[in-house]
Amino acid sequence: MRPSDVLFGSYPRSGSTWLRFVLFECLTAQPADYEIVDRTLPELGDHRGAPALLRESGRVIHTHERWRPPGPLALYMVRDPRSVLLSEYRFNQRRRLPVGTLPDFARNFIAGRTSPHGSWSQHVTYWMGQATPHAQVSVVRFEDLHAKPVETVGELLGAWAIPMPDDVIRRAVRHNDRDNMREKEVAAHHNAFGAREDLTIPFVGKGSPDAWREDLSPKLAGEVRKAMWGAMRVAGYD
């Protein structure tokens, strides 16, 4: 990696695919689809041929790993763990993994046993602790991106010294709203997703910041909050 690269970290199912699509359209003025976004804003390890989109030949490289950003700029996207829990439960069903009941899965999620990337709390605590006087970590909350997308993306690109007109951001957000993301998923699923996945379960979920209030029992929501309260507070979910 280059010092001018921006490492974009996120815990799985936090909305990073959505943000990558929006950033792609803002930075390239091209329509986003799964294949071109994966090539242009790639995963760490597949980034060698990625094009420079930022100042000084910098690239945007995504990862779910806990890994110290090499340059002065990084991005971390975070989402309420109660929503992540539900999304990961459905995603693991899509991948045909044994998930058990939702209460069983919730307790395994809290313990960090449902993802190869460990627990949500450990992930958030690690990444949000990477900011130093010499390294800036821009934090984007899924809920803020949903509520005020133009302002949120504009502030992020401003931190990277890339001024972007509001109408450009607004168009990118509109092109990649939930319905359009679903259509792009259907058009791309043969190439973009694993052969063993159950394609009857959509990759793109509800996209709602409040889905957990409808689909998670108060008891389970309370268990998640109690177990993850410290990291939730650090991430602004107080």
TITOR-700875 format. One record per residue (C-alpha): residue in one letter; x, y, z; residue number from 1. Coordinates in steps of 0.1 Angstrom, whole numbers, plus 5000, padded with zeros to 4 digits. Example, Ala and Ser with C-alpha at 12.3 -4.5 7.8 and 13.67 -1.06 7.14 Angstrom:
<vexvexs>
> residuo / px / py / pz / num
> a / 5123 / 4955 / 5078 / 1
> s / 5137 / 4989 / 5071 / 2
</vexvexs>
This chain:
<vexvexs>
> residuo / px / py / pz / num
> m / 5000 / 5000 / 5000 / 1
> r / 5010 / 5036 / 4995 / 2
> p / 5009 / 5063 / 5021 / 3
> s / 4984 / 5082 / 5000 / 4
> d / 4960 / 5052 / 5000 / 5
> v / 4929 / 5054 / 5022 / 6
> l / 4921 / 5021 / 5041 / 7
> f / 4883 / 5017 / 5044 / 8
> g / 4875 / 4995 / 5074 / 9
> s / 4842 / 4981 / 5084 / 10
> y / 4827 / 4952 / 5104 / 11
> p / 4808 / 4929 / 5080 / 12
> r / 4772 / 4939 / 5072 / 13
> s / 4777 / 4975 / 5083 / 14
> g / 4768 / 4991 / 5049 / 15
> s / 4802 / 4994 / 5034 / 16
> t / 4791 / 4980 / 5000 / 17
> w / 4765 / 5008 / 4997 / 18
> l / 4791 / 5035 / 5006 / 19
> r / 4816 / 5021 / 4981 / 20
> f / 4790 / 5024 / 4954 / 21
> v / 4782 / 5060 / 4963 / 22
> l / 4819 / 5069 / 4965 / 23
> f / 4826 / 5052 / 4932 / 24
> e / 4800 / 5073 / 4914 / 25
> c / 4812 / 5105 / 4931 / 26
> l / 4849 / 5099 / 4923 / 27
> t / 4846 / 5085 / 4887 / 28
> a / 4813 / 5100 / 4874 / 29
> q / 4805 / 5064 / 4860 / 30
> p / 4775 / 5042 / 4868 / 31
> a / 4783 / 5017 / 4896 / 32
> d / 4778 / 4980 / 4895 / 33
> y / 4792 / 4951 / 4916 / 34
> e / 4821 / 4941 / 4893 / 35
> i / 4834 / 4976 / 4885 / 36
> v / 4832 / 4987 / 4922 / 37
> d / 4851 / 4955 / 4933 / 38
> r / 4878 / 4964 / 4908 / 39
> t / 4880 / 5001 / 4915 / 40
> l / 4875 / 5002 / 4953 / 41
> p / 4888 / 4967 / 4959 / 42
> e / 4894 / 4945 / 4990 / 43
> l / 4927 / 4946 / 5007 / 44
> g / 4948 / 4919 / 4990 / 45
> d / 4932 / 4924 / 4956 / 46
> h / 4942 / 4961 / 4953 / 47
> r / 4974 / 4959 / 4932 / 48
> g / 4957 / 4970 / 4900 / 49
> a / 4932 / 4994 / 4915 / 50
> p / 4932 / 5029 / 4899 / 51
> a / 4942 / 5060 / 4917 / 52
> l / 4911 / 5081 / 4926 / 53
> l / 4926 / 5103 / 4953 / 54
> r / 4953 / 5130 / 4956 / 55
> e / 4989 / 5119 / 4951 / 56
> s / 4978 / 5086 / 4933 / 57
> g / 4959 / 5074 / 4963 / 58
> r / 4935 / 5045 / 4962 / 59
> v / 4905 / 5035 / 4983 / 60
> i / 4910 / 5000 / 4996 / 61
> h / 4884 / 4982 / 5017 / 62
> t / 4889 / 4956 / 5045 / 63
> h / 4870 / 4939 / 5072 / 64
> e / 4903 / 4931 / 5090 / 65
> r / 4917 / 4948 / 5120 / 66
> w / 4948 / 4963 / 5105 / 67
> r / 4966 / 4995 / 5112 / 68
> p / 4962 / 5020 / 5083 / 69
> p / 4996 / 5027 / 5067 / 70
> g / 4988 / 5063 / 5057 / 71
> p / 4976 / 5095 / 5074 / 72
> l / 4940 / 5090 / 5063 / 73
> a / 4916 / 5061 / 5070 / 74
> l / 4878 / 5056 / 5070 / 75
> y / 4858 / 5034 / 5093 / 76
> m / 4821 / 5027 / 5088 / 77
> v / 4800 / 5015 / 5118 / 78
> r / 4765 / 5004 / 5123 / 79
> d / 4743 / 4997 / 5153 / 80
> p / 4752 / 4962 / 5164 / 81
> r / 4716 / 4952 / 5168 / 82
> s / 4711 / 4959 / 5131 / 83
> v / 4744 / 4942 / 5122 / 84
> l / 4732 / 4911 / 5142 / 85
> l / 4701 / 4907 / 5121 / 86
> s / 4719 / 4914 / 5088 / 87
> e / 4746 / 4889 / 5097 / 88
> y / 4720 / 4863 / 5107 / 89
> r / 4703 / 4866 / 5073 / 90
> f / 4736 / 4867 / 5055 / 91
> n / 4749 / 4835 / 5071 / 92
> q / 4716 / 4819 / 5061 / 93
> r / 4723 / 4830 / 5026 / 94
> r / 4757 / 4814 / 5028 / 95
> r / 4741 / 4782 / 5040 / 96
> l / 4759 / 4782 / 5073 / 97
> p / 4743 / 4767 / 5104 / 98
> v / 4729 / 4796 / 5124 / 99
> g / 4704 / 4780 / 5148 / 100
> t / 4677 / 4801 / 5164 / 101
> l / 4680 / 4839 / 5164 / 102
> p / 4685 / 4839 / 5202 / 103
> d / 4713 / 4813 / 5199 / 104
> f / 4729 / 4833 / 5171 / 105
> a / 4726 / 4866 / 5191 / 106
> r / 4746 / 4851 / 5219 / 107
> n / 4772 / 4838 / 5196 / 108
> f / 4773 / 4872 / 5179 / 109
> i / 4780 / 4889 / 5212 / 110
> a / 4808 / 4864 / 5219 / 111
> g / 4823 / 4870 / 5184 / 112
> r / 4817 / 4835 / 5172 / 113
> t / 4796 / 4843 / 5141 / 114
> s / 4822 / 4860 / 5120 / 115
> p / 4859 / 4853 / 5112 / 116
> h / 4865 / 4890 / 5121 / 117
> g / 4857 / 4885 / 5158 / 118
> s / 4832 / 4905 / 5178 / 119
> w / 4817 / 4938 / 5168 / 120
> s / 4829 / 4953 / 5201 / 121
> q / 4865 / 4944 / 5195 / 122
> h / 4864 / 4956 / 5159 / 123
> v / 4849 / 4989 / 5168 / 124
> t / 4872 / 4995 / 5197 / 125
> y / 4902 / 4987 / 5176 / 126
> w / 4894 / 5009 / 5146 / 127
> m / 4882 / 5038 / 5166 / 128
> g / 4914 / 5037 / 5185 / 129
> q / 4935 / 5042 / 5154 / 130
> a / 4932 / 5080 / 5153 / 131
> t / 4964 / 5098 / 5164 / 132
> p / 4978 / 5133 / 5160 / 133
> h / 4994 / 5120 / 5128 / 134
> a / 4965 / 5098 / 5115 / 135
> q / 4929 / 5108 / 5109 / 136
> v / 4902 / 5082 / 5109 / 137
> s / 4869 / 5095 / 5094 / 138
> v / 4840 / 5077 / 5110 / 139
> v / 4808 / 5072 / 5090 / 140
> r / 4778 / 5058 / 5108 / 141
> f / 4753 / 5039 / 5087 / 142
> e / 4725 / 5057 / 5104 / 143
> d / 4739 / 5091 / 5094 / 144
> l / 4745 / 5080 / 5059 / 145
> h / 4708 / 5070 / 5057 / 146
> a / 4695 / 5102 / 5074 / 147
> k / 4717 / 5128 / 5057 / 148
> p / 4736 / 5112 / 5029 / 149
> v / 4747 / 5143 / 5010 / 150
> e / 4761 / 5160 / 5041 / 151
> t / 4778 / 5128 / 5053 / 152
> v / 4795 / 5120 / 5020 / 153
> g / 4804 / 5156 / 5015 / 154
> e / 4821 / 5158 / 5048 / 155
> l / 4840 / 5126 / 5042 / 156
> l / 4853 / 5137 / 5008 / 157
> g / 4861 / 5171 / 5022 / 158
> a / 4884 / 5154 / 5048 / 159
> w / 4902 / 5139 / 5018 / 160
> a / 4905 / 5173 / 5002 / 161
> i / 4881 / 5164 / 4974 / 162
> p / 4854 / 5190 / 4972 / 163
> m / 4823 / 5176 / 4956 / 164
> p / 4791 / 5195 / 4946 / 165
> d / 4760 / 5185 / 4964 / 166
> d / 4741 / 5176 / 4932 / 167
> v / 4768 / 5151 / 4923 / 168
> i / 4765 / 5134 / 4956 / 169
> r / 4727 / 5135 / 4955 / 170
> r / 4727 / 5118 / 4921 / 171
> a / 4751 / 5091 / 4933 / 172
> v / 4729 / 5084 / 4963 / 173
> r / 4698 / 5082 / 4942 / 174
> h / 4714 / 5059 / 4917 / 175
> n / 4724 / 5036 / 4946 / 176
> d / 4693 / 5036 / 4968 / 177
> r / 4679 / 5003 / 4981 / 178
> d / 4658 / 4996 / 4950 / 179
> n / 4686 / 5003 / 4926 / 180
> m / 4710 / 4982 / 4946 / 181
> r / 4686 / 4953 / 4945 / 182
> e / 4683 / 4956 / 4907 / 183
> k / 4721 / 4957 / 4904 / 184
> e / 4723 / 4926 / 4926 / 185
> v / 4699 / 4907 / 4904 / 186
> a / 4718 / 4917 / 4872 / 187
> a / 4752 / 4907 / 4887 / 188
> h / 4746 / 4878 / 4909 / 189
> h / 4762 / 4852 / 4886 / 190
> n / 4796 / 4869 / 4888 / 191
> a / 4796 / 4889 / 4920 / 192
> f / 4785 / 4863 / 4946 / 193
> g / 4796 / 4828 / 4956 / 194
> a / 4783 / 4798 / 4938 / 195
> r / 4772 / 4781 / 4970 / 196
> e / 4752 / 4810 / 4982 / 197
> d / 4714 / 4808 / 4984 / 198
> l / 4705 / 4835 / 4959 / 199
> t / 4669 / 4835 / 4970 / 200
> i / 4680 / 4854 / 5000 / 201
> p / 4690 / 4889 / 4989 / 202
> f / 4724 / 4903 / 4996 / 203
> v / 4709 / 4938 / 4999 / 204
> g / 4687 / 4938 / 5030 / 205
> k / 4661 / 4962 / 5043 / 206
> g / 4686 / 4990 / 5045 / 207
> s / 4667 / 5004 / 5075 / 208
> p / 4686 / 5018 / 5105 / 209
> d / 4656 / 5008 / 5127 / 210
> a / 4650 / 4973 / 5115 / 211
> w / 4662 / 4959 / 5148 / 212
> r / 4633 / 4976 / 5166 / 213
> e / 4608 / 4956 / 5145 / 214
> d / 4627 / 4923 / 5141 / 215
> l / 4646 / 4919 / 5174 / 216
> s / 4628 / 4911 / 5206 / 217
> p / 4632 / 4936 / 5234 / 218
> k / 4649 / 4909 / 5254 / 219
> l / 4676 / 4902 / 5228 / 220
> a / 4681 / 4939 / 5220 / 221
> g / 4687 / 4944 / 5257 / 222
> e / 4712 / 4916 / 5259 / 223
> v / 4732 / 4931 / 5230 / 224
> r / 4731 / 4965 / 5245 / 225
> k / 4742 / 4953 / 5279 / 226
> a / 4771 / 4932 / 5265 / 227
> m / 4783 / 4958 / 5240 / 228
> w / 4775 / 4990 / 5258 / 229
> g / 4811 / 5002 / 5261 / 230
> a / 4818 / 4999 / 5224 / 231
> m / 4784 / 5013 / 5215 / 232
> r / 4791 / 5044 / 5235 / 233
> v / 4825 / 5049 / 5218 / 234
> a / 4807 / 5046 / 5184 / 235
> g / 4781 / 5072 / 5194 / 236
> y / 4752 / 5048 / 5201 / 237
> d / 4743 / 5062 / 5235 / 238
</vexvexs>
